């Protein structure tokens, strides 16, 4: 923040006189208005007169809401000659029409604009944010602007311009079911019944659509069309267990397929049917079959239920021969064998990662709703699509998951299936909550956090923080402080919030064994040269490296080195991650600045509320770590004003990771208070009066040499206190923990 000078006599229209008034502000600023009695109704006077901004600047209110603490949060977007100044916003926080604090980023008079802006340019017209829905007509899809209403358990879409009814969805309703997840076993899920008399992985109550995306021809970037070509995961029952991934016939018995003289080898194929007899899949014909023979079904989603059947056939010219059927009595993951009078073999069932994604997103949305009072990623309950096994595997990267928006502004999640060497399917609860939180950050009401440098590191950190909070919410005692531990094959995890410097994997033996397992080899000497090279560079290939646990300490990445992960966004996030861990759990240690700490945590729920409130109310798009310190202190004060120990702990955790702000040091760091008082304390006497001035707020006690208390009060910073001591010759003065003996000078 750049503040040119202070004026102590300026009186704003409608305001009481402030103790200090800034003539000009530019860049980042944060101002505490406690005890200043500035009315919110005079905010515009503040914006123009107090900040002394160029009159070509205008402001538009983009957010104005009152939270559960009755604190009003109003966001003002800055425009200059009608042009939006990207990322420049002023956040005004008030209660009962009195401003509590103001922070933000502003373009002031002293900031120059490279190109002149013609006065003829006016502010752009606001875009009408209407919902757009696809309508099928004559075999093609057209898009209409529509208003959605809910009535009698129906979702009705009304044309915005003609009031015509465009679409009614009424045959689908939510039911409670069960799902077998890869990483957390059986879980309760919500699904729907009604599409083709099947149950599908759609949750209309939460607006979650979990889709199979491996069969589409569109690229992932073409999200609107992409999801139109995706399939719903379906099951004949409300239980979603495993998917059939391979069938192997090891031998056939007898000559049921035909005459061995003229047809010595069968031409086999298989039909898979569900418990209702519905055909789920028919394999290709294996002509002149040699044994063993395997049908690889990995890329086909064949979702089975108990009493599904595998039927074996031999293809003939006139009529196909039946080779019997195998009834599936279990559908949990595993390898199952059969042997009967006609065939022998085995089939494999794996857990369906779509169940993890569907259950996990339900947990994510419930966490945000129940714990943080947020309705979805944009706080409007907008639907979210989830793409499993997408085309191109997230840009040919199987080891990836991400969240983004389609052209209509609807959020979607994308989950790669892993390569089986470095990662398994990327559908663990903490990872999907991490990616979802990126969208929450984008819709935080103040423009998100720019994905570069310190703001980018904060962006990543908030995703780790809330991703971990969701894991503790969803998994209870099974949760931990690792990120991605379920997903990783080669390493134990992606990051450790409780020990950022240990985020690098311990050894390469695990990766070697993973490659041997996948390739079916016995020892490392059989691995190809390119695999050995990959193992030697595997840290770099999957982005694993130690993180700093101290601001600008060991492993800190230069934020101006944009070629290095946008200025170290995944590395430097470790600083706030560790702050959050200490805030929740506590810890003892010494940081890279040789500063020791001993902290008692406040619990993960309290810590989460502070972090989330900071993200959604106090940070601007290019926030720095110092802004995060200031914002978290404001958030903590909002939530726990009556618990000074919590406020002190929040700041102690920031000091533990190497971040200090003078204004909080003077309040919460006793050593800093004493040093400041000792350095700048002025005490003298004249004509029987004692004069005292300190740079910090501190308690003042004056006693006589005999120990009698003469005077006590609390002095304000930089304000001189004078007391009549004409009856005393010598007094003992104590300011904070500093004690001085003073001779009273008399006239």
N, C-alpha and C positions, 0 to 999 in steps of 0.2 A: 504494500500500500504506500502510495506517495501522498502525504498531507503537507501542504506548503507551509501553513502557519495557523495559529489559533487566534481567534477574536473572542473576547470575553464579554462583549457588551451588546452583541447583535440579538435582536428580539424578533423571532419569527411571528408572522401573522397568526393569531389564534393560539400561540404556544407560550408556555412559560419559558423564562430565559434559561438556556442551557449553560452548563459550566464551561464548556469549551466548544467552539464552533469552527469547523474546518472550512477554509475559504475555497479550496479546490481539491478534488479527489480524482484519481484515475487508477485503473488496475484493480487488484483485489483489495477489498476492505472489509472490516468487521468491526462493528461498534456496539457496545453494551449500553443500553438506555435505562438500566436499572436506576430508580430514584430520580429520573429526570422529568417525569410527568409530561411526556410529549404525547399529544393526542393523535390517534391514528387518522382521525378526520382531516388532519393537516399534513398528510403524507406528501401530497403534491408540492406543497410549499417546501417541505424538506428536500424533495428530489431536485427542485430547481434552485431554491435560494441557498439552502445549507450546503449542498454539494457544488453549487455554483457551476451548473452545467450549461453548455452552449444552448441557446434557445432554439437552434435547429434540431435539437434532440426532442423526441417525444417518447412516451411510454404507453404500452398497452398491457392491461391486466390479462395474464394468461392463466392465472390460477388464483382462487380465493376460497379457502375452506377453513372450517373450524374443526379441530381434532377433538379426540375424546377427553383432552385435558382443558378444553375450552380455550385453547390458544388458536388464534387466527393466523393463517399463513397466506400471505398475498405475494404473488410473483409479478414483477413488472419487467416486460421485455423492452429493451432500448431500441429505438429506431433513430436513424439520422437522415434528415431530408427524405423521410419516407422509406428508407431502406433499412431492413432489419440488420442489426449488428449482431452477428452470429455469436452465441454464447454469452453475450453481455446482458445480465439480468440482475435485478435488485430484489432481494428477499426481505420482506418486512414481516416481523413476527410481533403480534400484539395480543393483549388480553384486556377485556373490558374497556376497549377504546383507548388503551394506553400502550404505546410501543415498548416492547421488551428489548428487542435487538434488531439490527439491520446488518445484512452482509451481502456480498455479491461481487460483481465485476462490472466496471463502468468505463466508458470512453469519455475522458474529460476534455476540457478546453485545450490543454497542452498537447493532446494527442493529435497528430496530423493525419490527413488522408491523402494518399499519393495522387489520386485523380480527382479533379473537381466533379462534383455531382450537379448536374443541371437542375435548376429550381423547378423545372417542369415535371420532374419525376415525382409521382405521388406514391403513397403507400399502396402496395399490392392488395387487391381485393381478397378477402378471406375465402378460402375454399370451403365449400359445404361438405362436411364429412359424413356423407350418406352411406348407408350399407349397400353393397352391390351383390346381387345373387345371380347364379347361373340358371338359365331357363332353357330346357331342351325343346326344340321346335323344328319339326321336319328334318330330324336327323342331325341338326346342328345345334350349337350352344350359343345363346345370346345372353347378354348381361343387362340387368335392369337395376335401377336405383329403387330401393324398397325400404319400408319401415316394418320392423318385425314386432308383432304383438303376441302375447301368450293368452290363450282363452280356452277353458275347458280341456286342459291337457293337450292343446293343439298349438302348434307354432304356425302363425299365419303371416304371410308376407304381402304387404299392400304396396302397390305402385305409388311412388311419391308424387307423381304429377297427375295421374288419372284416378287414383283411389281404387283401381281395379285390383282384385285379388289375384296375385301371381302364382302362389304356391301354398299348399296346406300340407303339413306333415303331422299326421295324427295316429298312424298305425304303429308307431314305435314307442315303447315305454321302457323305463329303467327297471331292472331286476337285480337282486343281489345274487352273486355267484361266487365261485372259487376259481383260483388260478394258481398253477404251479410255476413259480419263478425260478430262474436259473440260480440266483444268488441268495434268496431268502425263503425257499421252500413254498409251502402252501400259504396263500394269502387270500383274504376276502377282497373281492372286486365288485364293481358295478358294471353291468353290461346292459344291452338292450335286446328286446325280443320283438320280432315283427318283420324283419327283412327276409323274404322268402321262407318264412316260418323257421328261421334260425336265430340263434343268439350271436350277437356280434360285439366286438371290442369297441363299442361306442358308449359313452356316458353322457347322456343329454343333460342331466342335472348339472354336471360340471363343464359341459361343452368340450369333451375330449373325444377326438376321432383318431383311433390307432389303426394305421393302414399298412398293407403290404405294398412296397414300392419297387420290388425287383422286376416287375413285368412291364413297366412303362417304357416308352421310347423317348419321352421328353427328358430334357436336362433338368437337374434339380433347381436351377435358377428360374425356370419357367413354372413357378410354383402353382399358379391357378390352374393351368392345364395339366400340370404334373399330378396334382391330387385327383383330378377328374379321371385319370387313367389308373388309379390305384384301387386295390381290392380291400374290402373289409375282411378282417379275420372273423371266421364264422365257426360255429360249433353246433351240433344238434342238441346239446344240453348247455346249461349255464355253468358247467365246469369246463375250464380251459386247462388242459394238462399238457401233454407232450405233442410233438410233431414227428411223424414218421420220416426218417432221414435215409434209410437204405433197407433193401431186402436182398438177401443172398440165399440161393438154392444150392445146396452142396451136392445133392444127388436126387435122381428119380428112381422109383422102384417099379418093376413090372413093365408092361408095354401098353399102359392105358392110353398113351398118346397115338398109338397106331401100330401097324405091322412093321416089325424091325427089319424085315427083309427089304422093304421098299422105302422105309422111312426110319432109318437107323437112329437119327437124332431128332428130338422134338424141337418145335419152334414155339418157344414159351413167351407168354406175357402175363401180366398180373393186373387184376382190378382191386382197388381198395374201396370199401363201402363203409358208411357209418352204421350206427346201431339201428337206424330206420331203413336201411337198405339203399340209401342214396349213394350214387357213384361219386366218390371224391376224386379218384384219379385212375387213369388207365395207362400202363407203361407201354413203351415201344416193344415190338416183337423181336426177340433174340432168335434169329434163324439158325438152324442146326446148332443148337445150344451145346456148348462144352462146359463142363463143371469143374470147379464152382463158378457160378455166374451171379453177378451183382447188378442191381438197378440202383444207381445213385440218385436219391431224391432230395438232396440237400437244397437245391435251388427251387424246389416246389413246396409250397406250404400245404401240407396234408395234415390237417388238424383232426386227430382221431378222438373218439370217446370210447368208454368201455363197451365191449361187445361189438366194436367195429370188426370187420373181417378182411382178411387177405385171401383173395380167390385166385387160383392158378389155372391157366388155360394153355392148351396147345392149339395153334392155328392150323386148320386144315382147309382144303378147298370147299368141301361141302358143308360140314358143320364142325365147330370147334369142340375139342375134347376137354372135359372138365377134370382138373387134377385135384379137386378137393379144396377145402377152405380152412383157414386157421382163424379162430376167434381170439380177439385180444381181450384178455381178462385184466390186464394192467396197462396203464397208460403213462405211468411215471417214467422218467428217463432210465434207460438201461438197455442191455442186449438180451433178447429173448429167443430161445431155441424151440424148434418143433421137430417132430418126427412122426410120420404116420405111414399108412400102407402105400401111399403114392409118392410122397416127397419128404425131404428133410432139409432143414436150413435154419436161418436165424434172421431176425430183423432188429434194427436199432431205433430207439426213440430218444429224442433230445428235448430238453426244455425249450419252450418257445420264447425268445427274447421279447416278443411283442407283449407277453403277459407282464414281464418286468416293467416295460415302458408304460403300459396302461396302469398297472397298480401304482407304480412310482409317481406318475403324474397326478394321480388322485391324491397321494400323500402330499405332494408338493402344493397343490391347490388348497387342500385342507389346512396345511400348516399356515399358509399365507392368510387364509380366511379366519381361522380360529385364533392363531397366535398374534397376527399383525393386523387383522381387520382389513385385509386387502382382497379385492374381488378380481383375481386373475392378474396376468402380467401387466395389463394397462389399467387396472382398477375399474374396469367396465364389464368384466365378465365375458369378454369376447372369446369366441371358440378358439381352440388350438388343435392343429393337426400334427400327428406324429407319423413320420415315415420310417419304416423298418426296412433294412437291406435296400437302400435306394440305388437307383441307376447311377453308375459312375462311382459308387461307394464314396460319397462325399468328396468328389474331385479325385477319384482313384486313390483315396486314402481310407483304407478299411479301419484304421485305428483313429477314428475321429467321431465326434458328435458335436453338433452345434445348433443354435437357435437363431432364427431370423424372421423376417416378415415377407409375405407375398405382396404382389403389386397392389392388392386391395387393403393392405395394412393388417392382415390377419396373421397371427403368429403360427409358426410351425417349427417342430423339432425334427432333427435328422440324426439317425443312429446308425453308424457303421457297425459291421458285424465282426470286426477284428480279423487279424490274419492268423490267429491261433499260435503265433510265435511270440509276438510282443504283447498283444492284447486279445482278450476275449470280447464278445459283443459289448459295445460301449453303452450299457443300459443300467449301470449301477445307480442306486438312489442318489448318492451325493453328486455324481457327475451330471445326471439329468437336472437336478436342482441347481447345480452350478450354472449350466447353460440357460436354464429358464430364467435365472436371476439376471443374466445379461439383458434380457428383455425388460425385466422390472426396472433395471437401471436406466434403460433407454426411455422408459415411460415414468421416470421418477417425478415428473411434473416440472422439472427445471432444465430439461435438455440433455439429461444423461451425463455421462463422464466420457470425455474424448479419449479415444483408444491410442494414447501416445504418452510417453514420459510418465510423470507422477500421477496424472489423472488416469492414465491407462492402468497403472499398477493398482491404484485404488479400485478401479473397475473390476479387475481380476480378483482382487482381495475380497470385495463385497460378495462376489459369486462364491468364493471358497467359504466365506463366513456363513452365508445363508444356506449354502449347500450342506455344510456340516450341521447347522442348526436343524435342517430338515431331516438329516440322517438320525440325529438324536431324537427327534420327534417321532420318526417312523419306525426306528429299530430299538429304541430304548437302550437297555444294557448292552446290546450287541454293537452299538455305535462306537466310533473311535475318532481320533483326530487326524487320521490319514485321509488323503484324497485319492480315490480311484483304486483302492486296495483290492476290490473284487475283480476289477477289469484286468489288472496287470497279470501277465504271464511271466515275462522276463524279470520284472522287478517287483518289489513288495508294494509299491504305491507310486503315485505321481508326485505327491508333496506331503510333507509332514507339518501341520500347523503348530504342533507342540515342539518341534525341533527343526526349523527351516534349514539349518546348515547340514542336516543329515538326509536331505531329500534325495541325494544321489544314491543309486543302488550300491549295494555292498560289494558285489562281485559279478563276474561274467559266467560263472558256472551254471547259474540258473538259465541264462539265455542259451548256452550251448546245449543243455539238456532239452530245452524246449524245441530247438531245431532238430535234434536227434529224434524226438518223439514224433514231430510232424512229418519228417522225411523217412521215418522207419529205419534209421541207421543205428548201429551199435556203439560206435565210438567216434570221438571228435576227428580222428585222422581221416574219416571218410567224408567229412564235410567239404563241399566245393570251396574253391578259393574266394569266390564272391561272398559266400556266407561268412567265412572267417573275417573278411574285411568289414562286413556289416556288423558283426559282433564287436569288433575292435572299435567301431565308431557308433555304437548303439545309443550311447548317451545323447549324442548330437542328433541322431536320427529321430528320436522320439521326444526331444526337447527337455530331457532331464538334466538338471544341474543343481548344485546347492543354492539355496536362497539366503539373502542376508536376514539376520534377526535384529540388526541395528541400522538405523537410518544412516546412509552413506558409509556403512561399515564394510566388513569383509563380504565379498561376493556381490556388492552393490554394482549395478550396471549403469554406465553413464547414460543419463536420460536424453542426451543430445545425440547419442549413437543410434539413429533411427534404423540403421540396417540390422541392428542387434535386437530383434523382437520388439520393434517399435519403441526402442528406448528402455528395454528391460521390463516390459509389463508383467511377464510371468515370473521373473526373478524378484524384482523389487516388491512385489506383492507380499512377500514373506514378512515384511516389517509390520504391516497392519494385521496380517494373519497372527503373528506372535503376540501382538498387542491384545487381540481378541482372546486368544488362548489364556494369557495371563489374567485378563479381566474376568473370564469365566471360571478358571480353575485355580489361579494363583501360581506362584513359583518363586524360587530363590535362585539368584545367580548374579553374574557380572557381565555387563555388555561390552561391546568393542571399545567403548570410551573409558573403560575401567571404572564404570559406575555400578555400584552394587545395588541390588533390590531384594526385597523380601515382601511379597504381596500375598494377601489373602483374597481369593476370588469372590465374586458376587453371584456366581451361578450363570449358567449358559442362557437361561430365559431373560434375565435382566440385561446381560451383555448384548443379547440379540436385539432387544427393544432399543437400546441406545444406538447400536450400529445402524439398524434400519431407519430410525428416526433421523439420524445424521444424513444418510443417503437420500432420503425423500424430502427433507425440509431445509437442509443447511448447506448443501454443496452445489457449486456452479460447474459448468461443463469442463473447465480446465483447472479444477481444484488441485491444490498441492497437498502434501502431507501436513503442512502447518494448518491449512484450511480444515483438514480432517480432524486435527487436534481441537481446533476452535469449535468446529461443528459438533463434535462428540460431547464437548463440555456443555454446550448449549442444550443439546438433546438430553443429557443426563440431568441438567438443572430443571428442564421441563418435567421430567419424569420423577425425579427423586430430590426435589428441592428441600424436602424435610429430612433428608438422609445425607448429611454432609460427609459421612464416611464413604458413601458410594462415589460422590463427586471427587473426593480425594483419591480414591482407588483408581478411578478412570484416568486421572492425570498421572498418578504414580506409574501406571502401565505404559503411558506414553514416554515418560522419562526412562523407563526400563528399556525401551527400544530406541533411545537416543534422541528423542524429540522434546524440545523445551520451548515454551512461550513465556516471555517475561511476566505478562500480566497474571499468568497462573502460577508461575514460580513464586511470586510475591504472596500468593494466597496459600498454596499447598506445599511449598518446599521450605521448611523451617530454616535450613542452612542458607538458602538464597535470601530469605528474609533478614536473617541476622547479618549476613555479609553486606546486604544493601543498606541496612540501618547503620551499621558500623562505619561504612564508607561515606555516607551522605548525611549522617545525623548531625544537626546543629543544635547546641545547647549553650546559652550564655545568659548572664543576668545584667540588668541595668536599672538603676534607680529603684531597687527593691522588687522589680519584676523579673520573672524567669521566662525566657523565650526558648521555645522548642520547635524544631521543624525536621520532619523525616520524609524520605522519598517513598516510604511505604506506610500503609495502614498498619497500626500496631497499638496494643494496650499501653497506657502511660500510668505509672504509679510513682508518687512522690511521698517519701517518708522523712521524718526528722532523724537526727543522729541517735536519738533515744529509742527509735522504732515506732514512733507514733505516725499513723497514716494521716497525711495532710491533704492529699488530692489524688483522684483517680478518674480516668476517662479513656476514650479510644480516639486517637488522633487520625486525621485524614491525610493522605499523601500530599506532599508539597504545599500544605497549608500550615501557617505559623500559629502556634498556640502560645498564649501568654497568660501567666498566673501571678497574682500578687503574693509575694513571699517576704514582705517587708518585716514581718515579725521573726523571721528565721535568719540565722547567720550561715549555717551550712545545711544543705539538704542532700538527700540521696535520690537520684532520678533513675528510674528503670523504664526503658522503652523496649518492648519485646523482651529479649533475653540480654539486652545490653544494659549494664549498670554503670553510672558515673556519679561521682561526688562533686557537688558544685558549691562554690563560695558565692553568697548573695552579695552583689555589689550595691551599695546604697549611696544616695546623693550626699 
